[in-house]
Amino acid sequence: MHLSTCTTDTMMHSGMQEGRMTGLLRELTGRVARTNAALAVYLRRQPDHADRCHAQAPDGWARPAGTPLP
């Protein structure tokens, strides 16, 4: 399962992403799962958040949503 942390106007911090992923896992499995350790490992495997969302963007400019990275 992969959830992008980029949104059109803002970026989610890891705590918000953990909450969203926990909610999705609950919907998919129909039960509450203990996910903190698994999500901590998952989040560490993702590329650096800022690099993915704003790679090579000039100062003061945010890359529009859906713009492919170079």
mmCIF file of the N, C-alpha and C atoms, coordinates in Angstrom:
data_MODEL
# 
_entry.id   MODEL 
# 
loop_
_atom_site.group_PDB 
_atom_site.id 
_atom_site.type_symbol 
_atom_site.label_atom_id 
_atom_site.label_alt_id 
_atom_site.label_comp_id 
_atom_site.label_asym_id 
_atom_site.label_entity_id 
_atom_site.label_seq_id 
_atom_site.pdbx_PDB_ins_code 
_atom_site.Cartn_x 
_atom_site.Cartn_y 
_atom_site.Cartn_z 
_atom_site.occupancy 
_atom_site.B_iso_or_equiv 
_atom_site.pdbx_formal_charge 
_atom_site.auth_seq_id 
_atom_site.auth_comp_id 
_atom_site.auth_asym_id 
_atom_site.auth_atom_id 
_atom_site.pdbx_PDB_model_num 
ATOM 1   N N  . MET A 1 1  ? 0.858   -1.177 0.000   1.00 0.00 ? 1  MET A N  1 
ATOM 2   C CA . MET A 1 1  ? 0.000   0.000  0.000   1.00 0.00 ? 1  MET A CA 1 
ATOM 3   C C  . MET A 1 1  ? 0.894   1.227  0.000   1.00 0.00 ? 1  MET A C  1 
ATOM 4   N N  . HIS A 1 2  ? 0.597   2.163  -0.875  1.00 0.00 ? 2  HIS A N  1 
ATOM 5   C CA . HIS A 1 2  ? 1.376   3.392  -0.919  1.00 0.00 ? 2  HIS A CA 1 
ATOM 6   C C  . HIS A 1 2  ? 0.419   4.570  -0.871  1.00 0.00 ? 2  HIS A C  1 
ATOM 7   N N  . LEU A 1 3  ? 0.665   5.473  0.045   1.00 0.00 ? 3  LEU A N  1 
ATOM 8   C CA . LEU A 1 3  ? -0.111  6.706  0.115   1.00 0.00 ? 3  LEU A CA 1 
ATOM 9   C C  . LEU A 1 3  ? 0.832   7.868  -0.131  1.00 0.00 ? 3  LEU A C  1 
ATOM 10  N N  . SER A 1 4  ? 0.510   8.688  -1.081  1.00 0.00 ? 4  SER A N  1 
ATOM 11  C CA . SER A 1 4  ? 1.329   9.859  -1.322  1.00 0.00 ? 4  SER A CA 1 
ATOM 12  C C  . SER A 1 4  ? 1.113   10.847 -0.186  1.00 0.00 ? 4  SER A C  1 
ATOM 13  N N  . THR A 1 5  ? 2.190   11.499 0.226   1.00 0.00 ? 5  THR A N  1 
ATOM 14  C CA . THR A 1 5  ? 2.059   12.508 1.270   1.00 0.00 ? 5  THR A CA 1 
ATOM 15  C C  . THR A 1 5  ? 1.900   13.886 0.654   1.00 0.00 ? 5  THR A C  1 
ATOM 16  N N  . CYS A 1 6  ? 1.854   13.989 -0.670  1.00 0.00 ? 6  CYS A N  1 
ATOM 17  C CA . CYS A 1 6  ? 1.684   15.271 -1.338  1.00 0.00 ? 6  CYS A CA 1 
ATOM 18  C C  . CYS A 1 6  ? 0.211   15.535 -1.601  1.00 0.00 ? 6  CYS A C  1 
ATOM 19  N N  . THR A 1 7  ? -0.212  16.741 -1.329  1.00 0.00 ? 7  THR A N  1 
ATOM 20  C CA . THR A 1 7  ? -1.568  17.155 -1.678  1.00 0.00 ? 7  THR A CA 1 
ATOM 21  C C  . THR A 1 7  ? -1.443  18.383 -2.564  1.00 0.00 ? 7  THR A C  1 
ATOM 22  N N  . THR A 1 8  ? -2.541  18.914 -3.041  1.00 0.00 ? 8  THR A N  1 
ATOM 23  C CA . THR A 1 8  ? -2.456  20.043 -3.967  1.00 0.00 ? 8  THR A CA 1 
ATOM 24  C C  . THR A 1 8  ? -1.898  21.301 -3.312  1.00 0.00 ? 8  THR A C  1 
ATOM 25  N N  . ASP A 1 9  ? -2.291  21.592 -2.092  1.00 0.00 ? 9  ASP A N  1 
ATOM 26  C CA . ASP A 1 9  ? -1.856  22.839 -1.459  1.00 0.00 ? 9  ASP A CA 1 
ATOM 27  C C  . ASP A 1 9  ? -0.942  22.643 -0.265  1.00 0.00 ? 9  ASP A C  1 
ATOM 28  N N  . THR A 1 10 ? -1.064  21.526 0.397   1.00 0.00 ? 10 THR A N  1 
ATOM 29  C CA . THR A 1 10 ? -0.291  21.322 1.620   1.00 0.00 ? 10 THR A CA 1 
ATOM 30  C C  . THR A 1 10 ? 0.335   19.946 1.614   1.00 0.00 ? 10 THR A C  1 
ATOM 31  N N  . MET A 1 11 ? 1.238   19.743 2.551   1.00 0.00 ? 11 MET A N  1 
ATOM 32  C CA . MET A 1 11 ? 1.839   18.425 2.723   1.00 0.00 ? 11 MET A CA 1 
ATOM 33  C C  . MET A 1 11 ? 1.452   17.911 4.098   1.00 0.00 ? 11 MET A C  1 
ATOM 34  N N  . MET A 1 12 ? 1.221   16.618 4.210   1.00 0.00 ? 12 MET A N  1 
ATOM 35  C CA . MET A 1 12 ? 0.871   16.020 5.496   1.00 0.00 ? 12 MET A CA 1 
ATOM 36  C C  . MET A 1 12 ? 2.148   15.618 6.215   1.00 0.00 ? 12 MET A C  1 
ATOM 37  N N  . HIS A 1 13 ? 2.202   15.850 7.513   1.00 0.00 ? 13 HIS A N  1 
ATOM 38  C CA . HIS A 1 13 ? 3.334   15.354 8.276   1.00 0.00 ? 13 HIS A CA 1 
ATOM 39  C C  . HIS A 1 13 ? 3.090   13.888 8.610   1.00 0.00 ? 13 HIS A C  1 
ATOM 40  N N  . SER A 1 14 ? 4.114   13.202 9.054   1.00 0.00 ? 14 SER A N  1 
ATOM 41  C CA . SER A 1 14 ? 4.036   11.748 9.235   1.00 0.00 ? 14 SER A CA 1 
ATOM 42  C C  . SER A 1 14 ? 2.947   11.329 10.216  1.00 0.00 ? 14 SER A C  1 
ATOM 43  N N  . GLY A 1 15 ? 2.662   12.138 11.237  1.00 0.00 ? 15 GLY A N  1 
ATOM 44  C CA . GLY A 1 15 ? 1.601   11.786 12.181  1.00 0.00 ? 15 GLY A CA 1 
ATOM 45  C C  . GLY A 1 15 ? 0.238   11.754 11.514  1.00 0.00 ? 15 GLY A C  1 
ATOM 46  N N  . MET A 1 16 ? -0.006  12.704 10.616  1.00 0.00 ? 16 MET A N  1 
ATOM 47  C CA . MET A 1 16 ? -1.266  12.706 9.878   1.00 0.00 ? 16 MET A CA 1 
ATOM 48  C C  . MET A 1 16 ? -1.342  11.498 8.954   1.00 0.00 ? 16 MET A C  1 
ATOM 49  N N  . GLN A 1 17 ? -0.210  11.159 8.334   1.00 0.00 ? 17 GLN A N  1 
ATOM 50  C CA . GLN A 1 17 ? -0.189  10.007 7.438   1.00 0.00 ? 17 GLN A CA 1 
ATOM 51  C C  . GLN A 1 17 ? -0.442  8.726  8.223   1.00 0.00 ? 17 GLN A C  1 
ATOM 52  N N  . GLU A 1 18 ? 0.139   8.616  9.412   1.00 0.00 ? 18 GLU A N  1 
ATOM 53  C CA . GLU A 1 18 ? -0.103  7.432  10.244  1.00 0.00 ? 18 GLU A CA 1 
ATOM 54  C C  . GLU A 1 18 ? -1.585  7.287  10.545  1.00 0.00 ? 18 GLU A C  1 
ATOM 55  N N  . GLY A 1 19 ? -2.239  8.385  10.893  1.00 0.00 ? 19 GLY A N  1 
ATOM 56  C CA . GLY A 1 19 ? -3.665  8.335  11.187  1.00 0.00 ? 19 GLY A CA 1 
ATOM 57  C C  . GLY A 1 19 ? -4.475  7.917  9.985   1.00 0.00 ? 19 GLY A C  1 
ATOM 58  N N  . ARG A 1 20 ? -4.128  8.445  8.823   1.00 0.00 ? 20 ARG A N  1 
ATOM 59  C CA . ARG A 1 20 ? -4.847  8.086  7.599   1.00 0.00 ? 20 ARG A CA 1 
ATOM 60  C C  . ARG A 1 20 ? -4.631  6.612  7.262   1.00 0.00 ? 20 ARG A C  1 
ATOM 61  N N  . MET A 1 21 ? -3.401  6.139  7.392   1.00 0.00 ? 21 MET A N  1 
ATOM 62  C CA . MET A 1 21 ? -3.113  4.738  7.067   1.00 0.00 ? 21 MET A CA 1 
ATOM 63  C C  . MET A 1 21 ? -3.796  3.801  8.057   1.00 0.00 ? 21 MET A C  1 
ATOM 64  N N  . THR A 1 22 ? -3.821  4.190  9.313   1.00 0.00 ? 22 THR A N  1 
ATOM 65  C CA . THR A 1 22 ? -4.509  3.371  10.313  1.00 0.00 ? 22 THR A CA 1 
ATOM 66  C C  . THR A 1 22 ? -5.988  3.269  9.975   1.00 0.00 ? 22 THR A C  1 
ATOM 67  N N  . GLY A 1 23 ? -6.598  4.395  9.571   1.00 0.00 ? 23 GLY A N  1 
ATOM 68  C CA . GLY A 1 23 ? -8.004  4.387  9.175   1.00 0.00 ? 23 GLY A CA 1 
ATOM 69  C C  . GLY A 1 23 ? -8.257  3.504  7.968   1.00 0.00 ? 23 GLY A C  1 
ATOM 70  N N  . LEU A 1 24 ? -7.358  3.556  6.980   1.00 0.00 ? 24 LEU A N  1 
ATOM 71  C CA . LEU A 1 24 ? -7.518  2.709  5.795   1.00 0.00 ? 24 LEU A CA 1 
ATOM 72  C C  . LEU A 1 24 ? -7.371  1.238  6.142   1.00 0.00 ? 24 LEU A C  1 
ATOM 73  N N  . LEU A 1 25 ? -6.396  0.929  6.995   1.00 0.00 ? 25 LEU A N  1 
ATOM 74  C CA . LEU A 1 25 ? -6.218  -0.467 7.403   1.00 0.00 ? 25 LEU A CA 1 
ATOM 75  C C  . LEU A 1 25 ? -7.448  -0.969 8.147   1.00 0.00 ? 25 LEU A C  1 
ATOM 76  N N  . ARG A 1 26 ? -8.034  -0.109 8.972   1.00 0.00 ? 26 ARG A N  1 
ATOM 77  C CA . ARG A 1 26 ? -9.244  -0.483 9.707   1.00 0.00 ? 26 ARG A CA 1 
ATOM 78  C C  . ARG A 1 26 ? -10.380 -0.776 8.724   1.00 0.00 ? 26 ARG A C  1 
ATOM 79  N N  . GLU A 1 27 ? -10.512 0.066  7.688   1.00 0.00 ? 27 GLU A N  1 
ATOM 80  C CA . GLU A 1 27 ? -11.558 -0.159 6.683   1.00 0.00 ? 27 GLU A CA 1 
ATOM 81  C C  . GLU A 1 27 ? -11.320 -1.457 5.916   1.00 0.00 ? 27 GLU A C  1 
ATOM 82  N N  . LEU A 1 28 ? -10.074 -1.714 5.557   1.00 0.00 ? 28 LEU A N  1 
ATOM 83  C CA . LEU A 1 28 ? -9.760  -2.894 4.754   1.00 0.00 ? 28 LEU A CA 1 
ATOM 84  C C  . LEU A 1 28 ? -9.895  -4.191 5.541   1.00 0.00 ? 28 LEU A C  1 
ATOM 85  N N  . THR A 1 29 ? -9.494  -4.172 6.801   1.00 0.00 ? 29 THR A N  1 
ATOM 86  C CA . THR A 1 29 ? -9.484  -5.407 7.585   1.00 0.00 ? 29 THR A CA 1 
ATOM 87  C C  . THR A 1 29 ? -10.720 -5.561 8.456   1.00 0.00 ? 29 THR A C  1 
ATOM 88  N N  . GLY A 1 30 ? -11.449 -4.473 8.684   1.00 0.00 ? 30 GLY A N  1 
ATOM 89  C CA . GLY A 1 30 ? -12.628 -4.538 9.538   1.00 0.00 ? 30 GLY A CA 1 
ATOM 90  C C  . GLY A 1 30 ? -12.290 -4.634 11.012  1.00 0.00 ? 30 GLY A C  1 
ATOM 91  N N  . ARG A 1 31 ? -11.048 -4.352 11.360  1.00 0.00 ? 31 ARG A N  1 
ATOM 92  C CA . ARG A 1 31 ? -10.662 -4.400 12.769  1.00 0.00 ? 31 ARG A CA 1 
ATOM 93  C C  . ARG A 1 31 ? -9.568  -3.366 13.014  1.00 0.00 ? 31 ARG A C  1 
ATOM 94  N N  . VAL A 1 32 ? -9.378  -3.051 14.261  1.00 0.00 ? 32 VAL A N  1 
ATOM 95  C CA . VAL A 1 32 ? -8.327  -2.110 14.635  1.00 0.00 ? 32 VAL A CA 1 
ATOM 96  C C  . VAL A 1 32 ? -7.015  -2.877 14.692  1.00 0.00 ? 32 VAL A C  1 
ATOM 97  N N  . ALA A 1 33 ? -6.036  -2.381 13.992  1.00 0.00 ? 33 ALA A N  1 
ATOM 98  C CA . ALA A 1 33 ? -4.731  -3.049 13.976  1.00 0.00 ? 33 ALA A CA 1 
ATOM 99  C C  . ALA A 1 33 ? -3.711  -2.174 14.691  1.00 0.00 ? 33 ALA A C  1 
ATOM 100 N N  . ARG A 1 34 ? -2.776  -2.805 15.335  1.00 0.00 ? 34 ARG A N  1 
ATOM 101 C CA . ARG A 1 34 ? -1.667  -2.056 15.931  1.00 0.00 ? 34 ARG A CA 1 
ATOM 102 C C  . ARG A 1 34 ? -0.658  -1.810 14.822  1.00 0.00 ? 34 ARG A C  1 
ATOM 103 N N  . THR A 1 35 ? -0.551  -0.558 14.403  1.00 0.00 ? 35 THR A N  1 
ATOM 104 C CA . THR A 1 35 ? 0.230   -0.264 13.203  1.00 0.00 ? 35 THR A CA 1 
ATOM 105 C C  . THR A 1 35 ? 1.435   0.633  13.447  1.00 0.00 ? 35 THR A C  1 
ATOM 106 N N  . ASN A 1 36 ? 1.616   1.141  14.641  1.00 0.00 ? 36 ASN A N  1 
ATOM 107 C CA . ASN A 1 36 ? 2.679   2.123  14.854  1.00 0.00 ? 36 ASN A CA 1 
ATOM 108 C C  . ASN A 1 36 ? 4.054   1.625  14.432  1.00 0.00 ? 36 ASN A C  1 
ATOM 109 N N  . ALA A 1 37 ? 4.443   0.438  14.844  1.00 0.00 ? 37 ALA A N  1 
ATOM 110 C CA . ALA A 1 37 ? 5.769   -0.075 14.501  1.00 0.00 ? 37 ALA A CA 1 
ATOM 111 C C  . ALA A 1 37 ? 5.879   -0.312 13.002  1.00 0.00 ? 37 ALA A C  1 
ATOM 112 N N  . ALA A 1 38 ? 4.854   -0.911 12.410  1.00 0.00 ? 38 ALA A N  1 
ATOM 113 C CA . ALA A 1 38 ? 4.886   -1.188 10.976  1.00 0.00 ? 38 ALA A CA 1 
ATOM 114 C C  . ALA A 1 38 ? 4.914   0.109  10.171  1.00 0.00 ? 38 ALA A C  1 
ATOM 115 N N  . LEU A 1 39 ? 4.133   1.095  10.579  1.00 0.00 ? 39 LEU A N  1 
ATOM 116 C CA . LEU A 1 39 ? 4.115   2.356  9.852   1.00 0.00 ? 39 LEU A CA 1 
ATOM 117 C C  . LEU A 1 39 ? 5.419   3.115  10.022  1.00 0.00 ? 39 LEU A C  1 
ATOM 118 N N  . ALA A 1 40 ? 6.025   3.028  11.173  1.00 0.00 ? 40 ALA A N  1 
ATOM 119 C CA . ALA A 1 40 ? 7.303   3.700  11.378  1.00 0.00 ? 40 ALA A CA 1 
ATOM 120 C C  . ALA A 1 40 ? 8.338   3.152  10.407  1.00 0.00 ? 40 ALA A C  1 
ATOM 121 N N  . VAL A 1 41 ? 8.343   1.850  10.218  1.00 0.00 ? 41 VAL A N  1 
ATOM 122 C CA . VAL A 1 41 ? 9.273   1.236  9.264   1.00 0.00 ? 41 VAL A CA 1 
ATOM 123 C C  . VAL A 1 41 ? 8.899   1.666  7.851   1.00 0.00 ? 41 VAL A C  1 
ATOM 124 N N  . TYR A 1 42 ? 7.613   1.631  7.526   1.00 0.00 ? 42 TYR A N  1 
ATOM 125 C CA . TYR A 1 42 ? 7.148   1.999  6.192   1.00 0.00 ? 42 TYR A CA 1 
ATOM 126 C C  . TYR A 1 42 ? 7.528   3.442  5.870   1.00 0.00 ? 42 TYR A C  1 
ATOM 127 N N  . LEU A 1 43 ? 7.297   4.352  6.818   1.00 0.00 ? 43 LEU A N  1 
ATOM 128 C CA . LEU A 1 43 ? 7.584   5.760  6.570   1.00 0.00 ? 43 LEU A CA 1 
ATOM 129 C C  . LEU A 1 43 ? 9.070   5.999  6.371   1.00 0.00 ? 43 LEU A C  1 
ATOM 130 N N  . ARG A 1 44 ? 9.924   5.258  7.059   1.00 0.00 ? 44 ARG A N  1 
ATOM 131 C CA . ARG A 1 44 ? 11.363  5.424  6.883   1.00 0.00 ? 44 ARG A CA 1 
ATOM 132 C C  . ARG A 1 44 ? 11.809  4.961  5.502   1.00 0.00 ? 44 ARG A C  1 
ATOM 133 N N  . ARG A 1 45 ? 11.073  4.051  4.877   1.00 0.00 ? 45 ARG A N  1 
ATOM 134 C CA . ARG A 1 45 ? 11.460  3.546  3.562   1.00 0.00 ? 45 ARG A CA 1 
ATOM 135 C C  . ARG A 1 45 ? 11.128  4.519  2.441   1.00 0.00 ? 45 ARG A C  1 
ATOM 136 N N  . GLN A 1 46 ? 10.240  5.466  2.685   1.00 0.00 ? 46 GLN A N  1 
ATOM 137 C CA . GLN A 1 46 ? 9.852   6.397  1.635   1.00 0.00 ? 46 GLN A CA 1 
ATOM 138 C C  . GLN A 1 46 ? 10.967  7.404  1.388   1.00 0.00 ? 46 GLN A C  1 
ATOM 139 N N  . PRO A 1 47 ? 11.095  7.874  0.137   1.00 0.00 ? 47 PRO A N  1 
ATOM 140 C CA . PRO A 1 47 ? 12.079  8.926  -0.152  1.00 0.00 ? 47 PRO A CA 1 
ATOM 141 C C  . PRO A 1 47 ? 11.766  10.172 0.665   1.00 0.00 ? 47 PRO A C  1 
ATOM 142 N N  . ASP A 1 48 ? 12.742  11.030 0.794   1.00 0.00 ? 48 ASP A N  1 
ATOM 143 C CA . ASP A 1 48 ? 12.549  12.247 1.571   1.00 0.00 ? 48 ASP A CA 1 
ATOM 144 C C  . ASP A 1 48 ? 11.343  13.028 1.054   1.00 0.00 ? 48 ASP A C  1 
ATOM 145 N N  . HIS A 1 49 ? 10.480  13.400 1.968   1.00 0.00 ? 49 HIS A N  1 
ATOM 146 C CA . HIS A 1 49 ? 9.209   14.061 1.651   1.00 0.00 ? 49 HIS A CA 1 
ATOM 147 C C  . HIS A 1 49 ? 9.408   15.319 0.796   1.00 0.00 ? 49 HIS A C  1 
ATOM 148 N N  . ALA A 1 50 ? 10.261  16.199 1.235   1.00 0.00 ? 50 ALA A N  1 
ATOM 149 C CA . ALA A 1 50 ? 10.455  17.458 0.514   1.00 0.00 ? 50 ALA A CA 1 
ATOM 150 C C  . ALA A 1 50 ? 11.045  17.218 -0.870  1.00 0.00 ? 50 ALA A C  1 
ATOM 151 N N  . ASP A 1 51 ? 11.946  16.272 -0.993  1.00 0.00 ? 51 ASP A N  1 
ATOM 152 C CA . ASP A 1 51 ? 12.537  15.982 -2.296  1.00 0.00 ? 51 ASP A CA 1 
ATOM 153 C C  . ASP A 1 51 ? 11.487  15.492 -3.280  1.00 0.00 ? 51 ASP A C  1 
ATOM 154 N N  . ARG A 1 52 ? 10.559  14.656 -2.817  1.00 0.00 ? 52 ARG A N  1 
ATOM 155 C CA . ARG A 1 52 ? 9.523   14.148 -3.716  1.00 0.00 ? 52 ARG A CA 1 
ATOM 156 C C  . ARG A 1 52 ? 8.558   15.240 -4.127  1.00 0.00 ? 52 ARG A C  1 
ATOM 157 N N  . CYS A 1 53 ? 8.171   16.081 -3.201  1.00 0.00 ? 53 CYS A N  1 
ATOM 158 C CA . CYS A 1 53 ? 7.110   17.051 -3.464  1.00 0.00 ? 53 CYS A CA 1 
ATOM 159 C C  . CYS A 1 53 ? 7.602   18.302 -4.183  1.00 0.00 ? 53 CYS A C  1 
ATOM 160 N N  . HIS A 1 54 ? 8.820   18.703 -3.919  1.00 0.00 ? 54 HIS A N  1 
ATOM 161 C CA . HIS A 1 54 ? 9.291   19.986 -4.443  1.00 0.00 ? 54 HIS A CA 1 
ATOM 162 C C  . HIS A 1 54 ? 10.686  19.877 -5.053  1.00 0.00 ? 54 HIS A C  1 
ATOM 163 N N  . ALA A 1 55 ? 10.957  18.790 -5.736  1.00 0.00 ? 55 ALA A N  1 
ATOM 164 C CA . ALA A 1 55 ? 12.283  18.579 -6.309  1.00 0.00 ? 55 ALA A CA 1 
ATOM 165 C C  . ALA A 1 55 ? 12.607  19.684 -7.313  1.00 0.00 ? 55 ALA A C  1 
ATOM 166 N N  . GLN A 1 56 ? 13.731  20.297 -7.113  1.00 0.00 ? 56 GLN A N  1 
ATOM 167 C CA . GLN A 1 56 ? 14.279  21.312 -8.004  1.00 0.00 ? 56 GLN A CA 1 
ATOM 168 C C  . GLN A 1 56 ? 13.332  22.480 -8.258  1.00 0.00 ? 56 GLN A C  1 
ATOM 169 N N  . ALA A 1 57 ? 12.455  22.782 -7.335  1.00 0.00 ? 57 ALA A N  1 
ATOM 170 C CA . ALA A 1 57 ? 11.570  23.941 -7.487  1.00 0.00 ? 57 ALA A CA 1 
ATOM 171 C C  . ALA A 1 57 ? 12.322  25.192 -7.035  1.00 0.00 ? 57 ALA A C  1 
ATOM 172 N N  . PRO A 1 58 ? 12.220  26.292 -7.791  1.00 0.00 ? 58 PRO A N  1 
ATOM 173 C CA . PRO A 1 58 ? 12.877  27.535 -7.365  1.00 0.00 ? 58 PRO A CA 1 
ATOM 174 C C  . PRO A 1 58 ? 12.332  27.996 -6.018  1.00 0.00 ? 58 PRO A C  1 
ATOM 175 N N  . ASP A 1 59 ? 13.112  28.810 -5.322  1.00 0.00 ? 59 ASP A N  1 
ATOM 176 C CA . ASP A 1 59 ? 12.679  29.320 -4.018  1.00 0.00 ? 59 ASP A CA 1 
ATOM 177 C C  . ASP A 1 59 ? 11.343  30.041 -4.145  1.00 0.00 ? 59 ASP A C  1 
ATOM 178 N N  . GLY A 1 60 ? 10.437  29.746 -3.208  1.00 0.00 ? 60 GLY A N  1 
ATOM 179 C CA . GLY A 1 60 ? 9.143   30.401 -3.182  1.00 0.00 ? 60 GLY A CA 1 
ATOM 180 C C  . GLY A 1 60 ? 8.141   29.851 -4.182  1.00 0.00 ? 60 GLY A C  1 
ATOM 181 N N  . TRP A 1 61 ? 8.483   28.770 -4.863  1.00 0.00 ? 61 TRP A N  1 
ATOM 182 C CA . TRP A 1 61 ? 7.581   28.196 -5.865  1.00 0.00 ? 61 TRP A CA 1 
ATOM 183 C C  . TRP A 1 61 ? 7.297   26.754 -5.517  1.00 0.00 ? 61 TRP A C  1 
ATOM 184 N N  . ALA A 1 62 ? 6.044   26.385 -5.457  1.00 0.00 ? 62 ALA A N  1 
ATOM 185 C CA . ALA A 1 62 ? 5.661   24.999 -5.176  1.00 0.00 ? 62 ALA A CA 1 
ATOM 186 C C  . ALA A 1 62 ? 5.243   24.338 -6.482  1.00 0.00 ? 62 ALA A C  1 
ATOM 187 N N  . ARG A 1 63 ? 5.709   23.139 -6.692  1.00 0.00 ? 63 ARG A N  1 
ATOM 188 C CA . ARG A 1 63 ? 5.375   22.387 -7.907  1.00 0.00 ? 63 ARG A CA 1 
ATOM 189 C C  . ARG A 1 63 ? 3.875   22.093 -7.924  1.00 0.00 ? 63 ARG A C  1 
ATOM 190 N N  . PRO A 1 64 ? 3.168   22.421 -9.010  1.00 0.00 ? 64 PRO A N  1 
ATOM 191 C CA . PRO A 1 64 ? 1.731   22.132 -9.083  1.00 0.00 ? 64 PRO A CA 1 
ATOM 192 C C  . PRO A 1 64 ? 1.454   20.635 -8.976  1.00 0.00 ? 64 PRO A C  1 
ATOM 193 N N  . ALA A 1 65 ? 0.315   20.293 -8.434  1.00 0.00 ? 65 ALA A N  1 
ATOM 194 C CA . ALA A 1 65 ? -0.058  18.888 -8.290  1.00 0.00 ? 65 ALA A CA 1 
ATOM 195 C C  . ALA A 1 65 ? -0.098  18.231 -9.658  1.00 0.00 ? 65 ALA A C  1 
ATOM 196 N N  . GLY A 1 66 ? 0.419   17.014 -9.725  1.00 0.00 ? 66 GLY A N  1 
ATOM 197 C CA . GLY A 1 66 ? 0.399   16.253 -10.962 1.00 0.00 ? 66 GLY A CA 1 
ATOM 198 C C  . GLY A 1 66 ? 1.564   16.541 -11.885 1.00 0.00 ? 66 GLY A C  1 
ATOM 199 N N  . THR A 1 67 ? 2.412   17.516 -11.543 1.00 0.00 ? 67 THR A N  1 
ATOM 200 C CA . THR A 1 67 ? 3.573   17.806 -12.375 1.00 0.00 ? 67 THR A CA 1 
ATOM 201 C C  . THR A 1 67 ? 4.606   16.711 -12.173 1.00 0.00 ? 67 THR A C  1 
ATOM 202 N N  . PRO A 1 68 ? 5.046   16.060 -13.247 1.00 0.00 ? 68 PRO A N  1 
ATOM 203 C CA . PRO A 1 68 ? 6.023   14.981 -13.080 1.00 0.00 ? 68 PRO A CA 1 
ATOM 204 C C  . PRO A 1 68 ? 7.372   15.514 -12.614 1.00 0.00 ? 68 PRO A C  1 
ATOM 205 N N  . LEU A 1 69 ? 8.045   14.720 -11.825 1.00 0.00 ? 69 LEU A N  1 
ATOM 206 C CA . LEU A 1 69 ? 9.385   15.083 -11.378 1.00 0.00 ? 69 LEU A CA 1 
ATOM 207 C C  . LEU A 1 69 ? 10.355  14.857 -12.529 1.00 0.00 ? 69 LEU A C  1 
ATOM 208 N N  . PRO A 1 70 ? 11.422  15.649 -12.601 1.00 0.00 ? 70 PRO A N  1 
ATOM 209 C CA . PRO A 1 70 ? 12.400  15.486 -13.695 1.00 0.00 ? 70 PRO A CA 1 
ATOM 210 C C  . PRO A 1 70 ? 13.130  14.164 -13.606 1.00 0.00 ? 70 PRO A C  1 
# 
